[in-house]
């Protein structure tokens, strides 16, 4: 159980440190999807 909690804490730290990068990649992915969707109309 302690190992799971430590892993979760590490994952949370990683997400907190890279939150802006994750958001940046998600924004690009949504923009590409939206462009493809509009282009297929």
Backbone torsions as a table, in degrees:
resi	resn	phi	psi	omega
1	UNK	NA	-42.2	179.6
2	UNK	-61.7	-38.8	179.9
3	UNK	-63.1	-41.8	178.8
4	UNK	-63.1	-44.4	179.5
5	UNK	-63.6	-41.2	177.6
6	UNK	-63.7	-40.8	177.5
7	UNK	-63.7	-42.1	179.0
8	UNK	-64.5	-41.7	179.4
9	UNK	-63.9	-40.6	177.4
10	UNK	-64.8	-40.6	178.7
11	UNK	-64.3	-42.1	178.7
12	UNK	-62.1	-42.4	178.4
13	UNK	-62.7	-43.2	179.9
14	UNK	-62.0	-44.0	179.3
15	UNK	-65.2	-40.9	179.6
16	UNK	-63.8	-38.9	-179.5
17	UNK	-71.6	-34.3	-173.9
18	UNK	-107.6	18.5	-174.8
19	UNK	-59.8	-43.2	-179.3
20	UNK	-65.3	-36.8	179.6
21	UNK	-68.1	-41.2	178.5
22	UNK	-63.1	-44.0	179.4
23	UNK	-63.0	-40.6	178.9
24	UNK	-60.9	-47.6	179.6
25	UNK	-65.5	-39.2	179.1
26	UNK	-65.0	-39.5	178.6
27	UNK	-63.3	-43.2	178.0
28	UNK	-63.0	-43.0	-179.6
29	UNK	-62.2	-43.5	179.1
30	UNK	-65.5	-40.7	179.0
31	UNK	-63.1	-42.7	178.2
32	UNK	-64.1	-42.6	178.6
33	UNK	-62.7	-44.3	-179.9
34	UNK	-63.9	-40.8	177.9
35	UNK	-62.8	-43.0	178.5
36	UNK	-65.5	-39.4	179.9
37	UNK	-64.4	-47.2	-179.9
38	UNK	-66.0	-38.4	179.4
39	UNK	-66.6	-24.6	-178.1
40	UNK	-88.5	-4.4	-179.6
41	UNK	-77.1	NA	NA
